[in-house]
Amino acid sequence: MQLAQLGELGLIRRLEAALQGQVAGRSILGVGDDAAAFPPPHTWVLATTDSLVEGADFHLGQVSWADLGWKSLAVNLSDIAAMGGVPQYALVALCLPASVEVSAVDALYQGMLEAARSFGVTIVGGDLSASTQVVITVTLLGSQPEGWDGYDGLMRRDGAQPGQQVAVTGALGASAAGLRMLTRGERFDAETEALLRRFHFRPLPRIAEGQTLLRAGVRCAIDVSDGLLRDLGHLGHASGVDVVIQADLLPVSEAVRRAYPQGWRELALAGGEDFELLCAAPSTALERARRQMDTPLTVIGHVTGPGSGRITVLDAESREFHLESAGWDHFRS
């Protein structure tokens, strides 16, 4: 059955049923009214929004609807993670062609709800609109962890200082490698293909890791969404500093190195959509965080001093490493 047959009201009723049962333990007026209502947090509210647009951010022939649902929420969760926050409530706006199958929307919400349950989020409502292409917009609200207040209790982009180390969680380049594999129709062994697809379509936002970094004393971070170099440039520009990183220190999985032995550095530096956390902090704070988290935290460089956000990449022989592209730009890429 297509959306044109079910109709808007039918789809609303269907989604209401799918979202029931999320609110146990929360005093909340959710889906089904003109607006959602929930109790105010005890401290600062965090808010972020992101859109996934068919043809620009995904192609329906490459991704399942369930994976698309997971990713649409995960990219917003990563923004909350980058500030050390606690995600709480999400609003979902869907623009869909009337020819979309109802089962596809069911699968989309299945994936979205799976991510929501994994990270303690309640989907409280949203909006529906007919469109010539699929557009999924998620708005996510969160708060600081309990016991914090004021900007001191957040990680921000403008907190890097000369002499601090630069570190990143997890591994880089696998999502971009997955996209390259799919776009070029390249084939690898089944394990490698599954791994690269998972990293691209089912990223794991570093919510717990962000809170661990915050508790350990880290006050400057950003999530790696546009590519390591571009996001590090955002951080450097906001902080008014320059940064030097070592290409040979980049954490890259063996699967990516095997699949792209000549291109793994470029994928790690400029690929994007890793949704790892990139931070700058004193070495003592990073060491405290490393001892408290299971996810690897790798030092890849240091803040050199006041500047305009210039990023220098050095190879193993301390020679400057140049790339044609520094990362994703929505209007140029």
Contacts in CASP RR format, 6 or more apart in sequence:
PFRMAT RR
TARGET T0000
AUTHOR 0000-0000-0000
METHOD contacts of the structure
MODEL  1
MQLAQLGELGLIRRLEAALQGQVAGRSILGVGDDAAAFPPPHTWVLATTD
SLVEGADFHLGQVSWADLGWKSLAVNLSDIAAMGGVPQYALVALCLPASV
EVSAVDALYQGMLEAARSFGVTIVGGDLSASTQVVITVTLLGSQPEGWDG
YDGLMRRDGAQPGQQVAVTGALGASAAGLRMLTRGERFDAETEALLRRFH
FRPLPRIAEGQTLLRAGVRCAIDVSDGLLRDLGHLGHASGVDVVIQADLL
PVSEAVRRAYPQGWRELALAGGEDFELLCAAPSTALERARRQMDTPLTVI
GHVTGPGSGRITVLDAESREFHLESAGWDHFRS
1 101 0 8 1.000
1 102 0 8 1.000
1 103 0 8 1.000
2 98 0 8 1.000
2 99 0 8 1.000
2 100 0 8 1.000
2 101 0 8 1.000
2 102 0 8 1.000
3 11 0 8 1.000
3 96 0 8 1.000
3 97 0 8 1.000
3 98 0 8 1.000
3 99 0 8 1.000
3 100 0 8 1.000
3 101 0 8 1.000
3 102 0 8 1.000
3 105 0 8 1.000
4 98 0 8 1.000
4 99 0 8 1.000
5 102 0 8 1.000
6 14 0 8 1.000
6 102 0 8 1.000
8 128 0 8 1.000
11 102 0 8 1.000
11 105 0 8 1.000
11 128 0 8 1.000
12 32 0 8 1.000
12 128 0 8 1.000
14 102 0 8 1.000
14 105 0 8 1.000
14 106 0 8 1.000
15 31 0 8 1.000
15 105 0 8 1.000
15 109 0 8 1.000
16 31 0 8 1.000
16 32 0 8 1.000
18 106 0 8 1.000
18 109 0 8 1.000
18 113 0 8 1.000
19 31 0 8 1.000
19 109 0 8 1.000
19 113 0 8 1.000
19 123 0 8 1.000
19 125 0 8 1.000
22 113 0 8 1.000
22 116 0 8 1.000
22 122 0 8 1.000
22 123 0 8 1.000
23 30 0 8 1.000
23 122 0 8 1.000
26 38 0 8 1.000
26 39 0 8 1.000
26 122 0 8 1.000
27 38 0 8 1.000
27 39 0 8 1.000
28 36 0 8 1.000
28 37 0 8 1.000
28 38 0 8 1.000
28 39 0 8 1.000
28 89 0 8 1.000
28 122 0 8 1.000
28 124 0 8 1.000
29 36 0 8 1.000
29 37 0 8 1.000
29 38 0 8 1.000
30 36 0 8 1.000
30 37 0 8 1.000
30 38 0 8 1.000
30 124 0 8 1.000
30 125 0 8 1.000
31 123 0 8 1.000
31 124 0 8 1.000
31 125 0 8 1.000
31 126 0 8 1.000
32 125 0 8 1.000
36 89 0 8 1.000
36 91 0 8 1.000
36 124 0 8 1.000
36 125 0 8 1.000
38 88 0 8 1.000
38 89 0 8 1.000
38 122 0 8 1.000
38 124 0 8 1.000
41 88 0 8 1.000
41 142 0 8 1.000
41 143 0 8 1.000
41 144 0 8 1.000
42 143 0 8 1.000
42 146 0 8 1.000
42 147 0 8 1.000
43 143 0 8 1.000
43 144 0 8 1.000
43 147 0 8 1.000
43 148 0 8 1.000
43 149 0 8 1.000
43 150 0 8 1.000
44 143 0 8 1.000
44 144 0 8 1.000
44 149 0 8 1.000
44 150 0 8 1.000
44 151 0 8 1.000
44 154 0 8 1.000
45 141 0 8 1.000
45 142 0 8 1.000
45 143 0 8 1.000
46 80 0 8 1.000
46 83 0 8 1.000
46 85 0 8 1.000
46 141 0 8 1.000
46 142 0 8 1.000
46 143 0 8 1.000
46 144 0 8 1.000
46 154 0 8 1.000
47 139 0 8 1.000
47 140 0 8 1.000
47 141 0 8 1.000
47 142 0 8 1.000
48 76 0 8 1.000
48 79 0 8 1.000
48 80 0 8 1.000
48 139 0 8 1.000
48 140 0 8 1.000
49 76 0 8 1.000
49 137 0 8 1.000
49 138 0 8 1.000
49 139 0 8 1.000
49 140 0 8 1.000
50 72 0 8 1.000
50 75 0 8 1.000
50 76 0 8 1.000
50 79 0 8 1.000
50 137 0 8 1.000
50 138 0 8 1.000
51 57 0 8 1.000
51 135 0 8 1.000
51 136 0 8 1.000
51 137 0 8 1.000
52 58 0 8 1.000
52 68 0 8 1.000
52 71 0 8 1.000
52 72 0 8 1.000
52 75 0 8 1.000
52 135 0 8 1.000
52 136 0 8 1.000
52 137 0 8 1.000
53 133 0 8 1.000
53 134 0 8 1.000
53 135 0 8 1.000
54 60 0 8 1.000
54 133 0 8 1.000
54 134 0 8 1.000
54 135 0 8 1.000
55 133 0 8 1.000
56 330 0 8 1.000
58 68 0 8 1.000
58 71 0 8 1.000
60 134 0 8 1.000
62 182 0 8 1.000
63 71 0 8 1.000
63 201 0 8 1.000
64 107 0 8 1.000
64 201 0 8 1.000
65 104 0 8 1.000
65 105 0 8 1.000
65 107 0 8 1.000
65 108 0 8 1.000
65 111 0 8 1.000
66 107 0 8 1.000
66 108 0 8 1.000
66 110 0 8 1.000
66 111 0 8 1.000
66 114 0 8 1.000
67 111 0 8 1.000
67 201 0 8 1.000
67 202 0 8 1.000
68 108 0 8 1.000
68 111 0 8 1.000
68 136 0 8 1.000
68 201 0 8 1.000
69 108 0 8 1.000
69 109 0 8 1.000
69 110 0 8 1.000
69 111 0 8 1.000
69 112 0 8 1.000
69 115 0 8 1.000
69 136 0 8 1.000
70 111 0 8 1.000
70 112 0 8 1.000
70 114 0 8 1.000
70 115 0 8 1.000
70 201 0 8 1.000
70 202 0 8 1.000
71 201 0 8 1.000
71 202 0 8 1.000
71 203 0 8 1.000
72 92 0 8 1.000
72 108 0 8 1.000
72 112 0 8 1.000
72 136 0 8 1.000
72 138 0 8 1.000
73 90 0 8 1.000
73 112 0 8 1.000
73 115 0 8 1.000
73 116 0 8 1.000
73 121 0 8 1.000
73 138 0 8 1.000
73 140 0 8 1.000
74 115 0 8 1.000
74 202 0 8 1.000
74 203 0 8 1.000
74 204 0 8 1.000
74 205 0 8 1.000
74 275 0 8 1.000
75 138 0 8 1.000
75 203 0 8 1.000
75 205 0 8 1.000
75 225 0 8 1.000
75 275 0 8 1.000
76 87 0 8 1.000
76 90 0 8 1.000
76 138 0 8 1.000
76 139 0 8 1.000
76 140 0 8 1.000
77 87 0 8 1.000
77 115 0 8 1.000
77 119 0 8 1.000
77 121 0 8 1.000
77 140 0 8 1.000
77 205 0 8 1.000
77 207 0 8 1.000
78 203 0 8 1.000
78 205 0 8 1.000
78 206 0 8 1.000
78 223 0 8 1.000
78 225 0 8 1.000
78 275 0 8 1.000
79 140 0 8 1.000
79 223 0 8 1.000
80 86 0 8 1.000
80 87 0 8 1.000
80 140 0 8 1.000
80 142 0 8 1.000
80 205 0 8 1.000
80 207 0 8 1.000
81 205 0 8 1.000
81 206 0 8 1.000
81 207 0 8 1.000
81 209 0 8 1.000
81 210 0 8 1.000
81 223 0 8 1.000
81 277 0 8 1.000
82 155 0 8 1.000
82 210 0 8 1.000
82 221 0 8 1.000
82 222 0 8 1.000
82 223 0 8 1.000
82 277 0 8 1.000
83 154 0 8 1.000
83 155 0 8 1.000
83 156 0 8 1.000
83 221 0 8 1.000
84 144 0 8 1.000
84 145 0 8 1.000
84 154 0 8 1.000
84 155 0 8 1.000
84 207 0 8 1.000
84 210 0 8 1.000
84 211 0 8 1.000
84 213 0 8 1.000
84 214 0 8 1.000
84 221 0 8 1.000
85 142 0 8 1.000
85 143 0 8 1.000
85 144 0 8 1.000
85 145 0 8 1.000
85 154 0 8 1.000
85 207 0 8 1.000
85 210 0 8 1.000
85 211 0 8 1.000
85 214 0 8 1.000
86 142 0 8 1.000
86 143 0 8 1.000
86 144 0 8 1.000
86 145 0 8 1.000
86 207 0 8 1.000
86 211 0 8 1.000
87 119 0 8 1.000
87 120 0 8 1.000
87 121 0 8 1.000
87 140 0 8 1.000
87 141 0 8 1.000
87 142 0 8 1.000
87 207 0 8 1.000
88 120 0 8 1.000
88 121 0 8 1.000
88 122 0 8 1.000
88 141 0 8 1.000
88 142 0 8 1.000
88 143 0 8 1.000
89 121 0 8 1.000
89 122 0 8 1.000
89 123 0 8 1.000
89 124 0 8 1.000
89 140 0 8 1.000
89 141 0 8 1.000
89 142 0 8 1.000
90 116 0 8 1.000
90 121 0 8 1.000
90 122 0 8 1.000
90 123 0 8 1.000
90 124 0 8 1.000
90 138 0 8 1.000
90 139 0 8 1.000
90 140 0 8 1.000
90 141 0 8 1.000
91 123 0 8 1.000
91 124 0 8 1.000
91 125 0 8 1.000
91 126 0 8 1.000
91 127 0 8 1.000
91 138 0 8 1.000
91 139 0 8 1.000
91 140 0 8 1.000
92 112 0 8 1.000
92 123 0 8 1.000
92 125 0 8 1.000
92 126 0 8 1.000
92 127 0 8 1.000
92 136 0 8 1.000
92 137 0 8 1.000
92 138 0 8 1.000
93 126 0 8 1.000
93 127 0 8 1.000
93 128 0 8 1.000
93 129 0 8 1.000
93 135 0 8 1.000
93 136 0 8 1.000
93 137 0 8 1.000
93 138 0 8 1.000
93 139 0 8 1.000
94 105 0 8 1.000
94 108 0 8 1.000
94 126 0 8 1.000
94 127 0 8 1.000
94 128 0 8 1.000
94 129 0 8 1.000
94 134 0 8 1.000
94 135 0 8 1.000
94 136 0 8 1.000
94 137 0 8 1.000
95 129 0 8 1.000
95 130 0 8 1.000
95 131 0 8 1.000
95 133 0 8 1.000
95 134 0 8 1.000
95 135 0 8 1.000
95 136 0 8 1.000
95 137 0 8 1.000
96 105 0 8 1.000
96 128 0 8 1.000
96 129 0 8 1.000
96 130 0 8 1.000
96 131 0 8 1.000
96 134 0 8 1.000
97 130 0 8 1.000
97 131 0 8 1.000
97 132 0 8 1.000
97 133 0 8 1.000
97 134 0 8 1.000
98 130 0 8 1.000
100 134 0 8 1.000
108 136 0 8 1.000
112 123 0 8 1.000
113 123 0 8 1.000
115 121 0 8 1.000
116 122 0 8 1.000
116 123 0 8 1.000
119 205 0 8 1.000
119 207 0 8 1.000
121 140 0 8 1.000
144 150 0 8 1.000
144 153 0 8 1.000
144 154 0 8 1.000
145 211 0 8 1.000
145 214 0 8 1.000
145 215 0 8 1.000
148 154 0 8 1.000
148 214 0 8 1.000
152 219 0 8 1.000
153 214 0 8 1.000
153 219 0 8 1.000
154 214 0 8 1.000
154 219 0 8 1.000
155 210 0 8 1.000
155 213 0 8 1.000
155 214 0 8 1.000
155 218 0 8 1.000
155 219 0 8 1.000
155 220 0 8 1.000
155 221 0 8 1.000
155 279 0 8 1.000
156 219 0 8 1.000
156 220 0 8 1.000
156 221 0 8 1.000
156 238 0 8 1.000
157 220 0 8 1.000
157 221 0 8 1.000
157 222 0 8 1.000
157 234 0 8 1.000
157 235 0 8 1.000
157 236 0 8 1.000
157 238 0 8 1.000
157 239 0 8 1.000
158 220 0 8 1.000
158 238 0 8 1.000
158 239 0 8 1.000
158 240 0 8 1.000
159 219 0 8 1.000
159 220 0 8 1.000
159 238 0 8 1.000
159 239 0 8 1.000
159 280 0 8 1.000
160 166 0 8 1.000
160 220 0 8 1.000
160 235 0 8 1.000
160 236 0 8 1.000
160 239 0 8 1.000
160 240 0 8 1.000
160 241 0 8 1.000
160 243 0 8 1.000
160 280 0 8 1.000
160 303 0 8 1.000
161 220 0 8 1.000
161 239 0 8 1.000
161 241 0 8 1.000
161 280 0 8 1.000
161 303 0 8 1.000
162 241 0 8 1.000
162 303 0 8 1.000
162 304 0 8 1.000
162 305 0 8 1.000
162 306 0 8 1.000
163 302 0 8 1.000
163 303 0 8 1.000
163 304 0 8 1.000
163 305 0 8 1.000
164 220 0 8 1.000
164 280 0 8 1.000
164 281 0 8 1.000
164 282 0 8 1.000
164 302 0 8 1.000
164 303 0 8 1.000
165 280 0 8 1.000
165 281 0 8 1.000
165 282 0 8 1.000
165 283 0 8 1.000
165 286 0 8 1.000
165 299 0 8 1.000
165 301 0 8 1.000
165 302 0 8 1.000
165 303 0 8 1.000
166 232 0 8 1.000
166 243 0 8 1.000
166 245 0 8 1.000
166 278 0 8 1.000
166 279 0 8 1.000
166 280 0 8 1.000
166 299 0 8 1.000
166 300 0 8 1.000
166 301 0 8 1.000
166 302 0 8 1.000
166 303 0 8 1.000
167 278 0 8 1.000
167 279 0 8 1.000
167 280 0 8 1.000
167 281 0 8 1.000
167 286 0 8 1.000
167 297 0 8 1.000
167 298 0 8 1.000
167 299 0 8 1.000
167 300 0 8 1.000
167 301 0 8 1.000
168 224 0 8 1.000
168 228 0 8 1.000
168 251 0 8 1.000
168 276 0 8 1.000
168 277 0 8 1.000
168 278 0 8 1.000
168 279 0 8 1.000
168 297 0 8 1.000
168 298 0 8 1.000
168 300 0 8 1.000
169 206 0 8 1.000
169 209 0 8 1.000
169 276 0 8 1.000
169 277 0 8 1.000
169 293 0 8 1.000
169 295 0 8 1.000
169 296 0 8 1.000
169 297 0 8 1.000
169 298 0 8 1.000
170 206 0 8 1.000
170 251 0 8 1.000
170 276 0 8 1.000
170 295 0 8 1.000
170 296 0 8 1.000
170 297 0 8 1.000
170 298 0 8 1.000
171 251 0 8 1.000
171 252 0 8 1.000
171 253 0 8 1.000
171 256 0 8 1.000
171 274 0 8 1.000
171 276 0 8 1.000
171 296 0 8 1.000
172 224 0 8 1.000
172 228 0 8 1.000
172 250 0 8 1.000
172 251 0 8 1.000
172 252 0 8 1.000
172 267 0 8 1.000
172 268 0 8 1.000
172 269 0 8 1.000
172 274 0 8 1.000
172 276 0 8 1.000
173 199 0 8 1.000
173 252 0 8 1.000
173 253 0 8 1.000
173 256 0 8 1.000
173 264 0 8 1.000
173 267 0 8 1.000
173 268 0 8 1.000
173 271 0 8 1.000
173 272 0 8 1.000
173 274 0 8 1.000
174 195 0 8 1.000
174 196 0 8 1.000
174 199 0 8 1.000
174 200 0 8 1.000
174 253 0 8 1.000
174 255 0 8 1.000
174 256 0 8 1.000
174 274 0 8 1.000
175 199 0 8 1.000
175 200 0 8 1.000
175 203 0 8 1.000
175 271 0 8 1.000
175 272 0 8 1.000
175 273 0 8 1.000
175 274 0 8 1.000
175 275 0 8 1.000
176 200 0 8 1.000
176 227 0 8 1.000
176 267 0 8 1.000
176 270 0 8 1.000
176 271 0 8 1.000
176 272 0 8 1.000
176 273 0 8 1.000
176 274 0 8 1.000
177 196 0 8 1.000
177 199 0 8 1.000
177 200 0 8 1.000
177 255 0 8 1.000
177 256 0 8 1.000
177 259 0 8 1.000
177 260 0 8 1.000
177 264 0 8 1.000
177 267 0 8 1.000
178 196 0 8 1.000
178 197 0 8 1.000
178 199 0 8 1.000
178 200 0 8 1.000
179 200 0 8 1.000
179 273 0 8 1.000
180 186 0 8 1.000
180 260 0 8 1.000
180 267 0 8 1.000
181 188 0 8 1.000
181 193 0 8 1.000
181 196 0 8 1.000
181 197 0 8 1.000
181 259 0 8 1.000
182 197 0 8 1.000
182 200 0 8 1.000
186 259 0 8 1.000
187 193 0 8 1.000
188 196 0 8 1.000
188 258 0 8 1.000
188 259 0 8 1.000
191 255 0 8 1.000
192 255 0 8 1.000
192 258 0 8 1.000
192 259 0 8 1.000
195 253 0 8 1.000
195 255 0 8 1.000
196 255 0 8 1.000
196 256 0 8 1.000
196 259 0 8 1.000
199 274 0 8 1.000
200 273 0 8 1.000
203 273 0 8 1.000
203 274 0 8 1.000
203 275 0 8 1.000
204 275 0 8 1.000
205 223 0 8 1.000
205 275 0 8 1.000
206 223 0 8 1.000
206 275 0 8 1.000
206 276 0 8 1.000
206 277 0 8 1.000
206 295 0 8 1.000
208 293 0 8 1.000
209 277 0 8 1.000
209 293 0 8 1.000
209 295 0 8 1.000
209 297 0 8 1.000
210 221 0 8 1.000
210 277 0 8 1.000
212 289 0 8 1.000
212 292 0 8 1.000
212 293 0 8 1.000
213 221 0 8 1.000
213 277 0 8 1.000
213 279 0 8 1.000
213 281 0 8 1.000
213 285 0 8 1.000
213 289 0 8 1.000
215 289 0 8 1.000
215 292 0 8 1.000
216 281 0 8 1.000
216 285 0 8 1.000
216 286 0 8 1.000
216 288 0 8 1.000
216 289 0 8 1.000
216 292 0 8 1.000
217 281 0 8 1.000
217 285 0 8 1.000
217 288 0 8 1.000
217 289 0 8 1.000
218 279 0 8 1.000
218 281 0 8 1.000
218 285 0 8 1.000
218 286 0 8 1.000
218 289 0 8 1.000
219 281 0 8 1.000
220 235 0 8 1.000
220 239 0 8 1.000
220 279 0 8 1.000
220 280 0 8 1.000
220 281 0 8 1.000
221 235 0 8 1.000
221 277 0 8 1.000
221 278 0 8 1.000
221 279 0 8 1.000
221 280 0 8 1.000
222 231 0 8 1.000
222 232 0 8 1.000
222 234 0 8 1.000
222 235 0 8 1.000
222 277 0 8 1.000
222 278 0 8 1.000
222 279 0 8 1.000
223 231 0 8 1.000
223 275 0 8 1.000
223 276 0 8 1.000
223 277 0 8 1.000
223 278 0 8 1.000
224 231 0 8 1.000
224 272 0 8 1.000
224 274 0 8 1.000
224 275 0 8 1.000
224 276 0 8 1.000
224 277 0 8 1.000
224 278 0 8 1.000
225 231 0 8 1.000
225 272 0 8 1.000
225 273 0 8 1.000
225 274 0 8 1.000
225 275 0 8 1.000
225 328 0 8 1.000
226 234 0 8 1.000
226 272 0 8 1.000
226 327 0 8 1.000
226 328 0 8 1.000
226 329 0 8 1.000
227 269 0 8 1.000
227 270 0 8 1.000
227 271 0 8 1.000
227 272 0 8 1.000
227 273 0 8 1.000
227 274 0 8 1.000
227 326 0 8 1.000
227 327 0 8 1.000
227 328 0 8 1.000
228 250 0 8 1.000
228 268 0 8 1.000
228 269 0 8 1.000
228 270 0 8 1.000
228 271 0 8 1.000
228 272 0 8 1.000
228 274 0 8 1.000
228 278 0 8 1.000
229 269 0 8 1.000
229 270 0 8 1.000
229 311 0 8 1.000
229 313 0 8 1.000
229 323 0 8 1.000
229 326 0 8 1.000
229 327 0 8 1.000
230 270 0 8 1.000
230 272 0 8 1.000
230 326 0 8 1.000
230 327 0 8 1.000
230 328 0 8 1.000
230 329 0 8 1.000
231 278 0 8 1.000
232 243 0 8 1.000
232 245 0 8 1.000
232 278 0 8 1.000
232 311 0 8 1.000
233 243 0 8 1.000
233 309 0 8 1.000
233 311 0 8 1.000
235 243 0 8 1.000
235 278 0 8 1.000
235 280 0 8 1.000
236 242 0 8 1.000
236 243 0 8 1.000
236 303 0 8 1.000
236 307 0 8 1.000
236 309 0 8 1.000
236 311 0 8 1.000
237 308 0 8 1.000
237 309 0 8 1.000
239 280 0 8 1.000
239 303 0 8 1.000
239 309 0 8 1.000
240 306 0 8 1.000
240 307 0 8 1.000
240 308 0 8 1.000
240 309 0 8 1.000
241 303 0 8 1.000
241 304 0 8 1.000
241 305 0 8 1.000
241 306 0 8 1.000
241 307 0 8 1.000
241 309 0 8 1.000
242 303 0 8 1.000
242 304 0 8 1.000
242 305 0 8 1.000
242 306 0 8 1.000
242 307 0 8 1.000
242 308 0 8 1.000
242 309 0 8 1.000
242 310 0 8 1.000
242 311 0 8 1.000
242 312 0 8 1.000
243 280 0 8 1.000
243 301 0 8 1.000
243 302 0 8 1.000
243 303 0 8 1.000
243 304 0 8 1.000
243 309 0 8 1.000
243 310 0 8 1.000
243 311 0 8 1.000
243 312 0 8 1.000
244 301 0 8 1.000
244 302 0 8 1.000
244 304 0 8 1.000
244 311 0 8 1.000
244 312 0 8 1.000
244 313 0 8 1.000
244 314 0 8 1.000
245 300 0 8 1.000
245 301 0 8 1.000
245 311 0 8 1.000
245 312 0 8 1.000
245 313 0 8 1.000
245 314 0 8 1.000
246 300 0 8 1.000
246 301 0 8 1.000
246 313 0 8 1.000
246 314 0 8 1.000
246 315 0 8 1.000
246 316 0 8 1.000
247 265 0 8 1.000
247 269 0 8 1.000
247 313 0 8 1.000
247 314 0 8 1.000
247 315 0 8 1.000
247 316 0 8 1.000
247 321 0 8 1.000
248 315 0 8 1.000
248 316 0 8 1.000
249 298 0 8 1.000
249 299 0 8 1.000
249 300 0 8 1.000
249 301 0 8 1.000
250 265 0 8 1.000
250 268 0 8 1.000
250 269 0 8 1.000
250 298 0 8 1.000
250 300 0 8 1.000
251 296 0 8 1.000
251 298 0 8 1.000
251 300 0 8 1.000
252 264 0 8 1.000
252 265 0 8 1.000
252 267 0 8 1.000
252 268 0 8 1.000
256 264 0 8 1.000
256 267 0 8 1.000
256 268 0 8 1.000
257 264 0 8 1.000
260 267 0 8 1.000
265 321 0 8 1.000
266 323 0 8 1.000
269 313 0 8 1.000
269 323 0 8 1.000
269 326 0 8 1.000
270 323 0 8 1.000
270 325 0 8 1.000
270 326 0 8 1.000
270 327 0 8 1.000
271 327 0 8 1.000
271 328 0 8 1.000
272 327 0 8 1.000
272 328 0 8 1.000
273 328 0 8 1.000
279 286 0 8 1.000
280 303 0 8 1.000
281 289 0 8 1.000
283 299 0 8 1.000
286 297 0 8 1.000
286 299 0 8 1.000
289 297 0 8 1.000
290 297 0 8 1.000
304 312 0 8 1.000
311 326 0 8 1.000
312 320 0 8 1.000
313 320 0 8 1.000
313 321 0 8 1.000
313 322 0 8 1.000
313 323 0 8 1.000
314 320 0 8 1.000
314 321 0 8 1.000
315 321 0 8 1.000
325 333 0 8 1.000
327 333 0 8 1.000
END
